[in-house]
Amino acid sequence: MKKIGFLSFGHWSPSPQSGTQTAADALLQSIDLAVAAEELGADGAYFRVHHFARQLASPFPLLAAAGARTKKIELGTAVIDMRYENPLYMAEDAGAADLIAGGRLQLGISRGSPEQVIDGWRYFGFAPEEGKTDADMARQHAEVFLEVLKGKGFAQPNPRPMFPNPPGLLRLEPHSEGLRERIWWGAATDATAVWAAKLGMHLQSSTLKFDETGEPLSVQQAKQIRAYRAAWKEAGHAHEPRVSVSRSIFALVNDQDRMYFGTGRPEQDQFGYIEPEVRAVFGRGYTGEPDKLIEALRQDEAIAEADTLLLTVPNQLGVDYNAHVIESILKHIAPALGWR
């Protein structure tokens, strides 16, 4: 068995070809897709976070709204860029959204990917300490976030408060019990996956990873996952680790699928540079008739290692079509592979 959810970047564009014309469209359609996915029996609705872009941004209003409209489906991010985050304010927002959703948030956080602007986090009022990098700053923000999510008091109370205080040092409110155990780290390297395991965060690995061995993405990810699980076991955490991988998977079951994705182009991993001097491997997509798709997916070592699979969806094609994409995997692919 494997949890299966979707991952949406929430793209929007005023282009005539886009079914998502505005930011409002992107947000409202994201909520509708979460509702539809839940009705289909999917396990998760996850959203990407980008700043200065025509995409979904700060996620907590969306997560809260989706939480109010759904009952069972997990609601998450993949990922929140911690270079941009005030970890205390974020903890308040996350606690509120998780309480509205009844404890269903699964928050993926990370250093983030290259953004639309240069050093965009500086416009948000953040800068690394002298001698530190933006990646160091992201990890520092993450560690503070994890600490305050524990719900322990740390702030000295005013002796003459406007309202009565509970005894002792004060914590952030609202506090959502258990959210600390539902934080994930998006890791691009084996080392950061091991670091995440030591801190008790679950692991998210996407369709892109820093190239560390020259091997295919699925092989490198599988090794990353095994290193992560070994580090988790050594750390001795009380809760069980979870691992997700994301993939672009399209089953061609009707003429509309073939029109959009039946190009017949070869699908293979690609290697390139997303940052200067950092070589990365970009994972292949999976497109085809269900029987061929099943055999190809059976060879993906990382999917086999993970307990959660996130399907990247083309959100600008509309809610109905994206629901069809999800349903096709749940109906035609997942049972044959033992995922359902």
C-alpha positions as CSV (number, residue, x, y, z in Angstrom):
1,M,0.0,0.0,0.0
2,K,1.1,3.5,-0.8
3,K,-0.3,6.9,-0.1
4,I,-1.0,8.8,-3.3
5,G,-1.6,12.5,-3.6
6,F,-1.2,15.4,-6.0
7,L,1.3,18.2,-6.1
8,S,0.3,21.5,-7.8
9,F,2.5,24.4,-8.5
10,G,-0.6,26.6,-8.9
11,H,0.5,28.3,-12.1
12,W,-1.8,31.0,-13.5
13,S,-1.6,33.1,-16.6
14,P,-3.8,35.5,-18.5
15,S,-3.0,33.5,-21.7
16,P,-6.0,32.4,-23.7
17,Q,-4.7,28.8,-23.5
18,S,-4.8,28.8,-19.7
19,G,-7.7,27.5,-17.7
20,T,-6.3,29.4,-14.7
21,Q,-6.3,33.1,-15.7
22,T,-5.8,34.8,-12.3
23,A,-4.4,34.3,-8.8
24,A,-8.0,33.9,-7.6
25,D,-8.5,31.1,-10.2
26,A,-5.4,29.3,-9.0
27,L,-6.4,29.5,-5.3
28,L,-10.1,28.6,-5.8
29,Q,-9.3,25.8,-8.2
30,S,-6.7,24.4,-5.8
31,I,-9.4,24.1,-3.1
32,D,-11.8,22.5,-5.6
33,L,-9.1,20.0,-6.7
34,A,-8.5,19.0,-3.1
35,V,-12.2,18.4,-2.6
36,A,-12.3,16.3,-5.9
37,A,-9.2,14.3,-4.9
38,E,-10.7,13.5,-1.6
39,E,-13.9,12.3,-3.2
40,L,-11.8,10.1,-5.6
41,G,-10.0,8.5,-2.6
42,A,-6.6,10.2,-3.0
43,D,-4.6,10.6,0.2
44,G,-3.0,14.0,-0.2
45,A,-3.3,17.5,-1.7
46,Y,0.1,19.2,-1.7
47,F,1.0,22.7,-3.0
48,R,4.3,24.3,-4.1
49,V,5.3,27.7,-2.8
50,H,7.0,30.3,-4.9
51,H,7.5,34.0,-4.4
52,F,7.5,36.8,-7.0
53,A,5.8,34.4,-9.4
54,R,2.4,33.8,-11.0
55,Q,2.1,30.7,-8.9
56,L,0.9,29.8,-5.4
57,A,2.8,31.7,-2.7
58,S,2.3,31.9,1.1
59,P,0.3,28.7,1.7
60,F,-1.6,29.0,5.0
61,P,-4.7,30.8,3.8
62,L,-5.1,28.1,1.1
63,L,-4.4,25.2,3.5
64,A,-6.9,26.6,6.0
65,A,-9.6,27.0,3.3
66,A,-9.0,23.5,1.9
67,G,-9.1,22.2,5.4
68,A,-12.5,23.7,6.0
69,R,-13.8,22.2,2.8
70,T,-12.4,18.6,3.2
71,K,-12.6,16.0,6.0
72,K,-9.9,13.3,5.5
73,I,-7.3,14.2,2.9
74,E,-3.9,15.2,4.0
75,L,-3.0,18.8,3.1
76,G,0.6,19.8,2.6
77,T,3.3,21.8,1.0
78,A,6.3,20.8,-1.1
79,V,8.0,23.0,-0.2
80,I,8.0,26.2,1.8
81,D,11.2,28.1,1.2
82,M,12.5,28.8,4.7
83,R,14.8,31.6,3.6
84,Y,11.7,33.7,3.3
85,E,10.0,32.7,6.6
86,N,9.8,34.3,10.1
87,P,9.7,31.0,11.9
88,L,7.6,32.3,14.9
89,Y,4.9,33.9,12.7
90,M,4.9,30.8,10.5
91,A,4.3,28.6,13.6
92,E,1.2,30.7,14.5
93,D,-0.1,30.4,10.9
94,A,0.7,26.7,10.7
95,G,-1.0,26.0,14.1
96,A,-4.1,27.9,13.1
97,A,-4.4,26.1,9.7
98,D,-3.8,22.7,11.3
99,L,-6.5,23.3,13.9
100,I,-8.9,24.3,11.2
101,A,-8.0,21.1,9.2
102,G,-8.3,18.9,12.3
103,G,-4.7,17.9,12.4
104,R,-4.2,17.0,8.7
105,L,-1.3,19.3,7.7
106,Q,1.9,17.7,6.3
107,L,4.2,20.6,5.9
108,G,7.2,20.3,3.6
109,I,9.9,22.9,4.2
110,S,13.4,23.4,2.7
111,R,16.0,25.8,1.4
112,G,13.9,26.2,-1.7
113,S,14.9,26.3,-5.3
114,P,16.2,29.2,-7.5
115,E,13.5,32.0,-7.5
116,Q,12.2,34.6,-9.9
117,V,14.3,37.4,-8.4
118,I,17.9,37.6,-7.1
119,D,18.1,37.0,-3.4
120,G,14.3,37.5,-3.0
121,W,14.5,36.7,0.7
122,R,16.3,40.1,1.2
123,Y,13.1,41.9,0.2
124,F,11.3,40.0,3.0
125,G,13.8,41.4,5.5
126,F,16.2,38.4,5.9
127,A,19.9,38.1,5.3
128,P,22.4,35.4,6.4
129,E,24.7,36.1,9.3
130,E,28.2,37.1,8.4
131,G,30.1,34.1,7.1
132,K,26.9,32.1,6.5
133,T,25.0,31.2,3.4
134,D,21.3,31.5,2.5
135,A,21.1,27.7,2.9
136,D,22.5,28.1,6.4
137,M,19.9,30.7,7.1
138,A,17.1,28.4,5.9
139,R,18.2,25.6,8.1
140,Q,18.5,28.0,11.1
141,H,14.9,29.2,10.5
142,A,13.8,25.6,10.2
143,E,15.4,24.7,13.5
144,V,13.7,27.6,15.3
145,F,10.4,26.6,13.7
146,L,10.7,23.0,14.9
147,E,11.6,24.2,18.4
148,V,8.6,26.5,18.9
149,L,6.2,23.8,17.4
150,K,7.0,21.7,20.5
151,G,4.6,24.1,22.5
152,K,7.0,24.8,25.3
153,G,6.9,28.2,27.0
154,F,9.9,30.5,26.3
155,A,8.6,34.2,26.5
156,Q,8.7,36.2,29.7
157,P,5.1,37.2,30.6
158,N,4.2,40.8,31.3
159,P,3.5,41.2,35.1
160,R,0.6,43.5,34.3
161,P,-1.0,41.8,31.2
162,M,-4.2,43.0,29.5
163,F,-5.6,39.5,29.9
164,P,-4.8,36.8,32.5
165,N,-1.9,34.6,31.6
166,P,-1.4,30.9,32.4
167,P,1.5,30.2,34.8
168,G,5.1,30.2,33.7
169,L,6.7,31.2,30.5
170,L,4.4,31.7,27.5
171,R,4.3,29.7,24.2
172,L,3.0,30.7,20.8
173,E,-0.7,30.3,20.3
174,P,-2.6,28.7,18.7
175,H,-0.7,25.5,19.4
176,S,-1.6,22.4,17.4
177,E,-0.5,19.3,19.2
178,G,1.3,16.8,17.0
179,L,2.2,19.2,14.2
180,R,5.8,19.0,15.1
181,E,5.7,15.3,14.0
182,R,4.3,16.2,10.6
183,I,7.1,18.4,9.3
184,W,9.0,17.2,6.2
185,W,12.3,18.4,4.7
186,G,12.8,18.6,0.9
187,A,16.3,17.3,0.4
188,A,18.4,17.7,-2.7
189,T,21.4,15.8,-1.3
190,D,22.1,12.7,0.7
191,A,23.7,14.9,3.5
192,T,20.6,17.1,4.0
193,A,18.4,14.0,4.0
194,V,20.5,12.6,6.9
195,W,20.4,16.0,8.7
196,A,16.6,15.9,8.4
197,A,16.4,12.4,9.8
198,K,18.4,13.5,12.8
199,L,16.0,16.3,13.5
200,G,13.0,14.0,13.2
201,M,11.6,15.5,9.9
202,H,10.1,13.3,7.2
203,L,11.7,13.3,3.8
204,Q,10.5,14.8,0.5
205,S,12.4,14.1,-2.6
206,S,11.2,15.6,-5.9
207,T,11.8,15.2,-9.6
208,L,15.1,17.0,-9.2
209,K,18.1,16.2,-7.1
210,F,21.7,17.3,-7.0
211,D,23.7,14.8,-9.0
212,E,26.0,13.0,-6.6
213,T,26.9,9.8,-8.5
214,G,25.9,10.2,-12.2
215,E,23.3,7.5,-11.9
216,P,19.6,7.8,-12.9
217,L,17.4,9.9,-10.5
218,S,15.5,6.9,-9.2
219,V,18.7,5.1,-8.3
220,Q,20.2,8.2,-6.5
221,Q,16.9,8.8,-4.7
222,A,16.6,5.2,-3.5
223,K,20.1,5.5,-2.0
224,Q,19.2,8.8,-0.5
225,I,16.0,7.2,1.1
226,R,18.0,4.3,2.5
227,A,20.6,6.6,4.0
228,Y,17.8,8.7,5.5
229,R,16.1,5.7,7.1
230,A,19.3,4.5,8.5
231,A,20.0,7.9,10.1
232,W,16.4,8.0,11.5
233,K,16.8,4.5,13.1
234,E,20.1,5.6,14.6
235,A,18.5,8.8,16.1
236,G,15.8,6.7,17.8
237,H,12.8,8.9,17.2
238,A,9.5,7.8,18.7
239,H,7.4,8.4,15.6
240,E,7.7,6.6,12.3
241,P,9.5,8.2,9.3
242,R,7.7,8.9,6.1
243,V,9.2,9.5,2.6
244,S,7.5,11.0,-0.4
245,V,8.7,11.2,-4.0
246,S,7.0,13.2,-6.7
247,R,6.6,12.2,-10.3
248,S,4.9,13.3,-13.5
249,I,2.7,10.3,-14.5
250,F,0.0,10.4,-17.2
251,A,-2.0,7.4,-18.2
252,L,-3.3,7.7,-21.7
253,V,-6.8,6.3,-21.4
254,N,-8.8,8.6,-23.8
255,D,-8.4,10.9,-26.7
256,Q,-8.0,14.0,-24.5
257,D,-5.0,12.4,-22.8
258,R,-3.4,11.5,-26.1
259,M,-4.0,15.1,-27.4
260,Y,-2.3,16.6,-24.4
261,F,0.5,14.1,-23.6
262,G,0.6,11.5,-26.4
263,T,3.6,13.1,-28.2
264,G,5.6,9.9,-28.3
265,R,8.8,11.8,-27.4
266,P,11.4,9.7,-25.5
267,E,11.3,10.1,-21.7
268,Q,14.6,9.9,-19.9
269,D,16.5,11.6,-17.1
270,Q,18.4,14.8,-18.0
271,F,21.4,16.3,-16.4
272,G,22.1,20.0,-16.2
273,Y,22.7,23.0,-14.0
274,I,20.0,24.9,-12.0
275,E,22.7,26.8,-10.1
276,P,26.3,27.7,-11.0
277,E,28.6,24.8,-10.4
278,V,25.8,22.6,-9.1
279,R,25.0,19.7,-11.4
280,A,21.5,18.3,-11.0
281,V,19.6,15.3,-12.4
282,F,16.0,16.0,-13.6
283,G,13.8,12.9,-13.4
284,R,12.0,11.5,-16.4
285,G,8.2,11.7,-16.8
286,Y,6.0,8.6,-17.3
287,T,3.4,8.7,-20.1
288,G,1.7,5.9,-21.9
289,E,-1.0,3.3,-22.1
290,P,-1.7,1.8,-18.7
291,D,0.0,-1.6,-19.3
292,K,3.2,0.0,-20.5
293,L,3.1,2.6,-17.7
294,I,2.8,-0.1,-15.1
295,E,5.9,-1.9,-16.4
296,A,7.9,1.3,-16.5
297,L,6.9,2.4,-13.0
298,R,7.8,-1.0,-11.7
299,Q,11.4,-0.3,-12.4
300,D,11.5,3.0,-10.5
301,E,13.5,2.2,-7.4
302,A,12.7,5.4,-5.5
303,I,8.9,4.9,-5.8
304,A,9.4,1.4,-4.5
305,E,11.3,2.8,-1.5
306,A,8.8,5.6,-0.7
307,D,5.6,5.3,1.2
308,T,4.0,8.3,-0.5
309,L,3.8,9.3,-4.1
310,L,2.9,12.8,-5.2
311,L,1.6,13.2,-8.7
312,T,2.6,16.6,-10.3
313,V,-0.5,17.9,-12.0
314,P,-0.9,20.4,-14.9
315,N,-3.2,22.7,-13.0
316,Q,-3.8,25.1,-15.8
317,L,-5.8,22.4,-17.7
318,G,-8.6,22.8,-15.1
319,V,-10.0,21.0,-12.1
320,D,-12.0,18.4,-14.1
321,Y,-9.1,17.3,-16.2
322,N,-6.7,17.2,-13.2
323,A,-9.2,15.1,-11.3
324,H,-9.3,12.7,-14.3
325,V,-5.5,12.5,-14.2
326,I,-5.6,11.5,-10.6
327,E,-8.5,9.1,-11.0
328,S,-6.7,7.4,-13.9
329,I,-3.7,6.6,-11.7
330,L,-5.8,5.4,-8.8
331,K,-8.0,3.2,-11.1
332,H,-5.7,1.9,-13.8
333,I,-2.2,2.0,-12.3
334,A,-2.2,1.8,-8.5
335,P,-3.9,-1.6,-8.1
336,A,-1.6,-3.4,-10.5
337,L,1.5,-2.1,-8.6
338,G,0.1,-3.0,-5.2
339,W,-0.3,0.7,-4.3
340,R,-4.0,0.1,-3.7
